[in-house]
Amino acid sequence: EPMTSLNPVFTIGQQISEVLRLHRGVDNAEARDRSVELLQAVRIPDAAARVDDYPHQLSGGQRQRVMIAIALACEPEILIADEPTTALDVTVQAEIFALLRDLGAKLDTAIILITHDMGAVAQMSERMLVMYAGRRVEEGQVANVIKAPAHPYTRGLIACVPHITSDVGALVDTLPEIDGIVPPITRFGRDECLFAPRCAKAADECWSAKPQQSDIAGHSSHSVSCWHPFGTEGSR
């Protein structure tokens, strides 16, 4: 969360430098120089001057860029981005995603994006893994999964994304939603489909046995855990 993760009593340069000193063993001067370079890398204008700014002097998007600079300071092989654009407007969100893609390619860093925003997944990712109640329910190339979602939960997530239409008659009063609520953690270990209480396709077997991961016919890289997935023979 960019609005709360930075310490308000230290400059952004001090907070980036701390990471470098602790993990790279550099002195203060080198850490400051590297902090300026990192701010330039995340496209903070006039980085040499802004390195001495405090968090409250930055916009939400700039604070998020500082957080990215801190995360990438030690050039990690993997960057975990958990809802990285929370509280940012859509324009700034697009800029942050473009920045992450560019830096990931430049540093050869793999990015794991954790989000409920299917639009963000489509914009950022090559492969996607859909999880429900701690279980993997669908996995595959983003284009394949979004074009032909096989699991009812995946399909529900995609259906909840608002779409802009020029056909006024096609507008609906309410957005689609997935009925029900996430099961309590006490049910997570049960030998059943945990999505069954919310699923219109649920049958007897969904309540009595945990579905196994299986490949979608014709797509070895697209798999689903469902007794009655969409788009397969015998689906309900």
C-alpha positions as a Markdown table, in Angstrom:
| # | Residue | x | y | z |
|---|---|---|---|---|
| 1 | Glu | 0.0 | 0.0 | 0.0 |
| 2 | Pro | 1.9 | 3.1 | -1.2 |
| 3 | Met | 0.1 | 5.5 | 1.1 |
| 4 | Thr | 1.1 | 3.7 | 4.3 |
| 5 | Ser | 4.2 | 1.6 | 3.6 |
| 6 | Leu | 6.7 | 4.4 | 3.5 |
| 7 | Asn | 7.9 | 5.9 | 6.8 |
| 8 | Pro | 6.8 | 9.5 | 7.0 |
| 9 | Val | 9.8 | 10.7 | 9.1 |
| 10 | Phe | 12.5 | 9.6 | 6.7 |
| 11 | Thr | 13.2 | 10.8 | 3.2 |
| 12 | Ile | 12.7 | 8.4 | 0.3 |
| 13 | Gly | 16.4 | 8.4 | -0.3 |
| 14 | Gln | 17.1 | 7.2 | 3.2 |
| 15 | Gln | 14.5 | 4.5 | 2.9 |
| 16 | Ile | 16.0 | 3.2 | -0.4 |
| 17 | Ser | 19.5 | 3.5 | 1.0 |
| 18 | Glu | 18.7 | 1.4 | 4.0 |
| 19 | Val | 18.0 | -1.6 | 1.8 |
| 20 | Leu | 21.2 | -1.2 | 0.0 |
| 21 | Arg | 23.3 | -0.8 | 3.1 |
| 22 | Leu | 21.8 | -3.8 | 4.8 |
| 23 | His | 21.8 | -6.2 | 1.9 |
| 24 | Arg | 24.6 | -4.9 | -0.3 |
| 25 | Gly | 27.0 | -3.6 | 2.4 |
| 26 | Val | 27.6 | -0.3 | 0.6 |
| 27 | Asp | 28.5 | 3.0 | 2.3 |
| 28 | Asn | 26.3 | 6.0 | 2.6 |
| 29 | Ala | 27.6 | 7.8 | -0.4 |
| 30 | Glu | 27.3 | 4.9 | -2.7 |
| 31 | Ala | 23.8 | 4.0 | -1.3 |
| 32 | Arg | 22.7 | 7.6 | -2.1 |
| 33 | Asp | 24.0 | 7.5 | -5.6 |
| 34 | Arg | 22.4 | 4.2 | -6.2 |
| 35 | Ser | 19.1 | 5.5 | -4.8 |
| 36 | Val | 19.1 | 8.3 | -7.3 |
| 37 | Glu | 19.7 | 5.8 | -10.1 |
| 38 | Leu | 16.8 | 3.7 | -8.9 |
| 39 | Leu | 14.5 | 6.7 | -8.8 |
| 40 | Gln | 15.6 | 7.5 | -12.4 |
| 41 | Ala | 14.9 | 3.9 | -13.3 |
| 42 | Val | 11.3 | 4.1 | -12.0 |
| 43 | Arg | 10.9 | 7.4 | -13.9 |
| 44 | Ile | 10.7 | 9.9 | -11.0 |
| 45 | Pro | 11.4 | 13.4 | -12.5 |
| 46 | Asp | 14.4 | 15.3 | -11.2 |
| 47 | Ala | 15.5 | 12.2 | -9.2 |
| 48 | Ala | 18.7 | 13.9 | -7.8 |
| 49 | Ala | 16.5 | 16.5 | -6.0 |
| 50 | Arg | 13.5 | 14.3 | -5.2 |
| 51 | Val | 15.7 | 11.8 | -3.3 |
| 52 | Asp | 15.6 | 14.2 | -0.3 |
| 53 | Asp | 11.8 | 14.5 | -0.4 |
| 54 | Tyr | 9.6 | 13.0 | 2.3 |
| 55 | Pro | 6.7 | 10.7 | 1.4 |
| 56 | His | 4.0 | 13.4 | 1.9 |
| 57 | Gln | 5.6 | 15.5 | -0.8 |
| 58 | Leu | 4.9 | 12.8 | -3.4 |
| 59 | Ser | 1.7 | 11.8 | -5.2 |
| 60 | Gly | 0.2 | 8.3 | -4.8 |
| 61 | Gly | 1.7 | 7.2 | -8.1 |
| 62 | Gln | 5.1 | 8.5 | -7.2 |
| 63 | Arg | 5.0 | 6.8 | -3.8 |
| 64 | Gln | 4.2 | 3.5 | -5.6 |
| 65 | Arg | 7.2 | 4.1 | -7.9 |
| 66 | Val | 9.4 | 4.5 | -4.8 |
| 67 | Met | 8.1 | 1.2 | -3.4 |
| 68 | Ile | 9.0 | -0.4 | -6.7 |
| 69 | Ala | 12.5 | 1.1 | -6.5 |
| 70 | Ile | 12.9 | -0.3 | -3.0 |
| 71 | Ala | 11.7 | -3.8 | -4.1 |
| 72 | Leu | 14.1 | -3.8 | -7.1 |
| 73 | Ala | 17.1 | -2.3 | -5.2 |
| 74 | Cys | 18.8 | -5.7 | -4.9 |
| 75 | Glu | 17.9 | -6.9 | -8.3 |
| 76 | Pro | 15.7 | -9.9 | -7.2 |
| 77 | Glu | 15.1 | -12.8 | -9.5 |
| 78 | Ile | 11.4 | -12.8 | -8.5 |
| 79 | Leu | 9.2 | -9.8 | -7.6 |
| 80 | Ile | 5.9 | -10.5 | -5.8 |
| 81 | Ala | 3.4 | -7.7 | -6.6 |
| 82 | Asp | 0.4 | -8.1 | -4.3 |
| 83 | Glu | -2.3 | -5.7 | -5.6 |
| 84 | Pro | 0.4 | -3.2 | -6.6 |
| 85 | Thr | -2.1 | -0.5 | -7.8 |
| 86 | Thr | -4.4 | -0.3 | -4.8 |
| 87 | Ala | -5.9 | 3.2 | -4.4 |
| 88 | Leu | -4.4 | 4.4 | -7.7 |
| 89 | Asp | -6.6 | 5.7 | -10.5 |
| 90 | Val | -6.7 | 3.8 | -13.8 |
| 91 | Thr | -4.3 | 6.1 | -15.6 |
| 92 | Val | -1.6 | 5.8 | -13.0 |
| 93 | Gln | -2.4 | 2.1 | -12.7 |
| 94 | Ala | -1.6 | 1.7 | -16.4 |
| 95 | Glu | 1.7 | 3.6 | -16.0 |
| 96 | Ile | 2.7 | 1.4 | -13.0 |
| 97 | Phe | 2.0 | -1.8 | -15.0 |
| 98 | Ala | 4.0 | -0.5 | -18.0 |
| 99 | Leu | 6.9 | 0.4 | -15.6 |
| 100 | Leu | 6.8 | -3.1 | -14.0 |
| 101 | Arg | 6.8 | -4.8 | -17.4 |
| 102 | Asp | 9.7 | -2.7 | -18.6 |
| 103 | Leu | 11.8 | -3.1 | -15.5 |
| 104 | Gly | 11.1 | -6.9 | -15.3 |
| 105 | Ala | 12.4 | -7.3 | -18.9 |
| 106 | Lys | 15.4 | -5.1 | -18.3 |
| 107 | Leu | 16.4 | -6.8 | -15.1 |
| 108 | Asp | 15.3 | -10.3 | -16.2 |
| 109 | Thr | 13.1 | -10.4 | -13.1 |
| 110 | Ala | 10.0 | -12.7 | -13.0 |
| 111 | Ile | 6.9 | -11.0 | -11.7 |
| 112 | Ile | 4.2 | -12.8 | -9.7 |
| 113 | Leu | 1.1 | -10.5 | -9.7 |
| 114 | Ile | -1.5 | -11.2 | -7.1 |
| 115 | Thr | -4.8 | -9.6 | -7.9 |
| 116 | His | -8.6 | -10.0 | -8.3 |
| 117 | Asp | -8.5 | -7.5 | -11.2 |
| 118 | Met | -8.8 | -9.6 | -14.4 |
| 119 | Gly | -8.1 | -6.5 | -16.5 |
| 120 | Ala | -4.7 | -6.2 | -14.7 |
| 121 | Val | -4.0 | -9.9 | -15.4 |
| 122 | Ala | -4.7 | -9.4 | -19.1 |
| 123 | Gln | -2.5 | -6.4 | -19.2 |
| 124 | Met | 0.4 | -7.8 | -17.2 |
| 125 | Ser | 0.6 | -11.5 | -17.4 |
| 126 | Glu | 1.6 | -14.4 | -19.7 |
| 127 | Arg | 0.3 | -17.2 | -17.6 |
| 128 | Met | -2.4 | -17.1 | -14.9 |
| 129 | Leu | -3.3 | -19.3 | -11.9 |
| 130 | Val | -6.8 | -18.9 | -10.5 |
| 131 | Met | -7.1 | -19.9 | -6.8 |
| 132 | Tyr | -10.2 | -20.2 | -4.7 |
| 133 | Ala | -10.2 | -20.9 | -0.9 |
| 134 | Gly | -6.5 | -21.7 | -1.0 |
| 135 | Arg | -6.8 | -24.2 | -3.9 |
| 136 | Arg | -5.7 | -24.1 | -7.5 |
| 137 | Val | -8.8 | -24.2 | -9.7 |
| 138 | Glu | -7.6 | -23.2 | -13.1 |
| 139 | Glu | -4.2 | -22.5 | -14.8 |
| 140 | Gly | -3.1 | -21.7 | -18.3 |
| 141 | Gln | -1.9 | -19.0 | -20.8 |
| 142 | Val | -3.8 | -15.8 | -20.1 |
| 143 | Ala | -5.2 | -15.5 | -23.6 |
| 144 | Asn | -6.6 | -19.1 | -23.4 |
| 145 | Val | -8.1 | -18.8 | -19.9 |
| 146 | Ile | -9.8 | -15.4 | -20.6 |
| 147 | Lys | -11.1 | -16.5 | -24.0 |
| 148 | Ala | -12.5 | -19.8 | -22.7 |
| 149 | Pro | -12.6 | -19.9 | -18.9 |
| 150 | Ala | -13.4 | -23.5 | -17.8 |
| 151 | His | -14.0 | -23.1 | -14.1 |
| 152 | Pro | -17.2 | -21.5 | -12.9 |
| 153 | Tyr | -15.3 | -19.2 | -10.5 |
| 154 | Thr | -13.0 | -18.0 | -13.3 |
| 155 | Arg | -16.0 | -17.4 | -15.5 |
| 156 | Gly | -17.6 | -15.5 | -12.6 |
| 157 | Leu | -14.6 | -13.2 | -12.1 |
| 158 | Ile | -14.4 | -12.3 | -15.8 |
| 159 | Ala | -18.2 | -11.7 | -15.9 |
| 160 | Cys | -17.8 | -9.2 | -13.0 |
| 161 | Val | -15.5 | -6.9 | -15.1 |
| 162 | Pro | -17.5 | -3.9 | -16.3 |
| 163 | His | -17.6 | -3.4 | -20.1 |
| 164 | Ile | -18.0 | -0.2 | -22.0 |
| 165 | Thr | -20.7 | -0.4 | -24.7 |
| 166 | Ser | -22.1 | 2.0 | -27.2 |
| 167 | Asp | -25.4 | 0.1 | -27.1 |
| 168 | Val | -27.5 | 1.9 | -24.5 |
| 169 | Gly | -30.1 | -0.9 | -24.7 |
| 170 | Ala | -27.4 | -3.4 | -23.7 |
| 171 | Leu | -26.8 | -1.7 | -20.3 |
| 172 | Val | -28.0 | -3.5 | -17.2 |
| 173 | Asp | -29.1 | -2.1 | -13.9 |
| 174 | Thr | -26.6 | -4.1 | -11.8 |
| 175 | Leu | -23.3 | -5.7 | -12.4 |
| 176 | Pro | -23.0 | -9.5 | -12.4 |
| 177 | Glu | -21.8 | -11.0 | -9.1 |
| 178 | Ile | -20.8 | -14.3 | -7.7 |
| 179 | Asp | -23.5 | -15.4 | -5.2 |
| 180 | Gly | -22.6 | -16.5 | -1.7 |
| 181 | Ile | -19.5 | -16.0 | 0.3 |
| 182 | Val | -16.0 | -17.6 | 0.7 |
| 183 | Pro | -16.2 | -20.7 | 2.9 |
| 184 | Pro | -14.9 | -20.6 | 6.5 |
| 185 | Ile | -11.3 | -21.8 | 6.9 |
| 186 | Thr | -12.6 | -24.8 | 8.9 |
| 187 | Arg | -13.9 | -26.2 | 5.6 |
| 188 | Phe | -10.7 | -25.8 | 3.6 |
| 189 | Gly | -9.5 | -29.3 | 4.3 |
| 190 | Arg | -12.7 | -31.1 | 3.3 |
| 191 | Asp | -12.8 | -33.6 | 0.5 |
| 192 | Glu | -15.2 | -31.7 | -1.7 |
| 193 | Cys | -15.3 | -28.8 | -4.1 |
| 194 | Leu | -15.1 | -25.7 | -2.0 |
| 195 | Phe | -16.9 | -23.6 | -4.6 |
| 196 | Ala | -19.9 | -25.9 | -4.8 |
| 197 | Pro | -22.1 | -23.8 | -2.4 |
| 198 | Arg | -21.8 | -20.9 | -4.8 |
| 199 | Cys | -21.9 | -22.9 | -8.1 |
| 200 | Ala | -25.0 | -23.3 | -10.3 |
| 201 | Lys | -23.4 | -26.4 | -11.9 |
| 202 | Ala | -22.8 | -28.2 | -8.6 |
| 203 | Ala | -23.9 | -31.9 | -8.6 |
| 204 | Asp | -23.7 | -34.7 | -6.0 |
| 205 | Glu | -20.0 | -35.5 | -6.7 |
| 206 | Cys | -19.0 | -31.9 | -6.1 |
| 207 | Trp | -20.1 | -32.3 | -2.5 |
| 208 | Ser | -18.5 | -35.7 | -1.9 |
| 209 | Ala | -15.1 | -35.6 | -3.6 |
| 210 | Lys | -12.4 | -33.0 | -4.3 |
| 211 | Pro | -11.9 | -32.5 | -8.1 |
| 212 | Gln | -8.5 | -33.3 | -9.5 |
| 213 | Gln | -6.5 | -31.0 | -11.9 |
| 214 | Ser | -7.0 | -32.2 | -15.5 |
| 215 | Asp | -6.0 | -30.7 | -18.9 |
| 216 | Ile | -8.5 | -29.1 | -21.1 |
| 217 | Ala | -8.9 | -31.2 | -24.3 |
| 218 | Gly | -6.6 | -29.7 | -27.0 |
| 219 | His | -4.8 | -27.5 | -24.6 |
| 220 | Ser | -2.1 | -29.3 | -22.6 |
| 221 | Ser | -1.1 | -26.0 | -21.0 |
| 222 | His | -4.6 | -25.2 | -19.8 |
| 223 | Ser | -5.9 | -27.2 | -16.9 |
| 224 | Val | -8.9 | -27.0 | -14.5 |
| 225 | Ser | -10.0 | -28.6 | -11.2 |
| 226 | Cys | -13.7 | -29.1 | -11.7 |
| 227 | Trp | -16.1 | -32.0 | -12.1 |
| 228 | His | -18.2 | -30.2 | -14.7 |
| 229 | Pro | -16.0 | -27.5 | -16.4 |
| 230 | Phe | -17.3 | -25.3 | -19.1 |
| 231 | Gly | -16.5 | -26.2 | -22.7 |
| 232 | Thr | -15.9 | -29.9 | -22.2 |
| 233 | Glu | -17.9 | -32.9 | -23.2 |
| 234 | Gly | -20.3 | -33.9 | -20.4 |
| 235 | Ser | -20.3 | -30.5 | -18.8 |
| 236 | Arg | -23.6 | -29.4 | -17.3 |
